[in-house]
Amino acid sequence: SWPAILLVALVSTSISTLTSLVLEELFNVYTLANLFLLAVLFSALVAGIMGGVITAVCASLAFNYFFIPPKFTLFVANPDDLFALFMFLLTALVTGGLAGTVREQFDNAEHHSQSMQSLAALSGRLSAATRATTSRTVARARPSRPTVASRARWSDARPTRSTRGEAWRSRPRSARTATAAT
C-alpha cells in the first residue's frame, strides 16, 4: 500500500540522513552517499520497486540539501557536484529497481511454492480417494472365493460336446442328465 511504501522511504531516508550528519566530520561527503544507497536498498527489499524509487528520489534530495555545497538549499553551485548528484540518483534508481525486482521475484516464488504445495496436497487427497473408491469398487466386483456349489453351477453351465458328434450345446449338465434319465 502507498502509505506503507512512503513510510518506509521516509524513515530509511531519515535514518541515513541523521547517521550521515553524525558522521559528517569523520568522512568525506561522497563516502556518506553510500549510507543513502543502503537506505535505497533496504527500502527496495522491504517495499519493492516503488519503495526503492521513492527512496532514491528522497535520498538524493536529502543528500543535496544537507551535504552538497551550498548546504541547506537544493541549488548546486559546482558542476562536479551536479554530476556526482546525478550519478548518485542514477545509481540509486538502478540499484533500487534491481533490489525491488529481487523482492518481487521472491514474493512470486513464495506464492508459486505455496500454490504447488496446495496442489500436491490436493493431488494426494484425490489419489487417496481414487484408490479407496477403486479398492471398494474392485472389492465389490471381485467374486469371493468360489465355493463347491458355485463351481458346480459353473461346470453345469459351460458348453459341452456331445459324444454323438452333435454341435456344441450350452445346456447345463443337470438338464441333460435329467432328460437322459427319463
C-alpha positions in Angstrom: 0.0 0.0 0.0 1.1 3.5 -0.7 1.2 4.8 2.9 3.4 1.9 3.9 5.8 2.5 0.9 6.0 6.2 1.7 6.6 5.5 5.4 9.4 3.0 4.6 11.0 5.5 2.2 10.9 8.5 4.6 12.0 6.5 7.6 15.0 4.9 5.8 16.0 8.3 4.3 15.7 10.0 7.7 17.8 7.4 9.4 20.6 7.6 6.8 20.4 11.4 6.9 20.8 11.5 10.7 23.6 9.0 10.6 25.4 10.9 7.9 25.1 14.2 9.8 26.6 12.5 12.9 29.5 11.0 10.7 30.0 14.1 8.6 33.1 15.2 10.5 34.7 11.8 10.1 34.1 11.0 6.4 34.1 12.6 3.0 30.7 13.8 1.8 30.7 11.4 -1.1 31.6 8.5 1.2 28.4 9.3 3.2 26.4 8.8 0.0 26.8 5.1 0.5 24.6 5.3 3.6 21.9 6.7 1.4 22.4 3.9 -1.1 21.9 1.4 1.8 18.6 3.1 2.6 17.6 2.7 -1.0 18.5 -1.0 -1.0 16.7 -1.5 2.3 13.5 0.2 1.1 13.5 -1.7 -2.2 13.9 -5.0 -0.5 11.2 -4.2 2.1 8.7 -2.2 -0.1 9.5 -3.3 -3.7 10.5 -1.3 -6.7 8.3 1.7 -5.9 9.8 1.9 -2.4 13.3 1.9 -3.9 12.5 4.5 -6.5 10.8 6.8 -3.9 13.7 6.4 -1.5 16.2 7.1 -4.3 14.5 10.4 -5.0 14.1 11.3 -1.3 17.7 10.3 -0.6 19.1 12.4 -3.5 17.2 15.4 -2.3 18.3 14.9 1.3 21.9 14.4 0.1 21.8 17.6 -1.9 20.1 19.6 0.8 22.3 18.6 3.7 25.7 17.8 2.2 26.2 19.4 -1.3 27.5 23.0 -1.1 25.8 25.4 -0.7 24.3 23.5 2.2 20.6 23.8 3.2 19.5 24.6 -0.3 18.6 22.5 -3.3 20.9 24.6 -5.5 24.1 23.0 -6.8 26.9 25.5 -7.5 29.7 23.3 -8.7 29.2 21.3 -12.0 31.2 18.4 -10.5 28.8 18.2 -7.6 25.9 18.3 -10.0 27.4 15.4 -12.0 28.0 13.5 -8.7 24.5 14.1 -7.6 23.1 12.9 -11.0 25.3 9.8 -10.8 24.1 9.1 -7.3 20.5 9.4 -8.3 21.0 7.2 -11.4 22.9 4.6 -9.3 20.2 4.7 -6.6 17.4 4.3 -9.1 19.1 1.3 -10.8 20.0 -0.3 -7.5 16.6 0.2 -6.0 14.9 -1.1 -9.2 17.1 -4.3 -9.1 16.6 -4.9 -5.4 12.8 -4.3 -5.8 12.8 -6.8 -8.7 14.5 -9.4 -6.5 11.9 -8.7 -3.8 9.0 -9.2 -6.3 10.6 -12.4 -7.7 11.0 -13.7 -4.2 7.3 -13.0 -3.5 6.3 -14.6 -6.7 8.4 -17.7 -6.0 6.9 -17.9 -2.5 3.4 -17.7 -3.9 4.2 -20.3 -6.5 5.7 -22.6 -3.9 2.5 -22.3 -1.8 0.4 -23.0 -4.8 2.4 -26.1 -5.6 2.2 -27.3 -2.0 -1.6 -26.9 -2.2 -1.8 -28.7 -5.5 0.3 -31.5 -4.2 -1.8 -31.9 -1.1 -5.0 -31.9 -3.3 -3.4 -34.4 -5.6 -2.6 -36.6 -2.7 -6.1 -36.4 -1.3 -7.6 -37.1 -4.8 -5.2 -40.0 -5.3 -6.1 -41.5 -1.9 -9.8 -41.0 -2.6 -9.5 -42.6 -6.0 -7.5 -45.5 -4.6 -10.1 -46.0 -1.8 -13.0 -45.8 -4.3 -11.2 -48.1 -6.7 -10.5 -50.6 -3.9 -14.1 -50.5 -2.8 -15.3 -51.0 -6.4 -12.9 -53.8 -7.0 -13.8 -55.5 -3.7 -17.5 -55.3 -4.7 -16.8 -56.5 -8.3 -14.4 -59.3 -7.4 -16.1 -62.6 -6.7 -15.3 -64.1 -3.4 -13.5 -67.4 -3.3 -15.6 -69.9 -5.3 -17.4 -72.5 -3.2 -18.2 -76.0 -4.2 -21.7 -75.1 -5.1 -20.7 -72.2 -7.3 -18.1 -74.4 -9.1 -20.8 -77.0 -9.7 -23.1 -74.3 -11.2 -20.2 -73.1 -13.4 -19.5 -76.5 -14.7 -23.2 -77.2 -15.3 -23.5 -74.0 -17.4 -20.5 -74.5 -19.7 -21.0 -75.8 -23.1 -20.2 -79.4 -23.7 -19.7 -81.5 -26.8 -22.0 -84.4 -27.4 -20.5 -87.8 -27.9 -22.7 -88.5 -30.9 -21.0 -85.7 -32.9 -23.6 -83.0 -32.2 -22.6 -79.3 -32.2 -21.7 -77.6 -29.0 -24.5 -77.1 -26.6 -24.9 -74.8 -23.8 -27.5 -76.7 -21.8 -26.5 -77.4 -18.2 -25.5 -81.0 -17.5 -28.2 -81.4 -14.9 -30.8 -80.7 -17.6 -29.1 -83.2 -19.9 -28.9 -85.8 -17.3 -32.5 -85.2 -16.3 -33.7 -85.8 -19.9 -31.4 -88.8 -20.3 -32.7 -90.4 -17.1 -36.4 -90.1 -18.2 
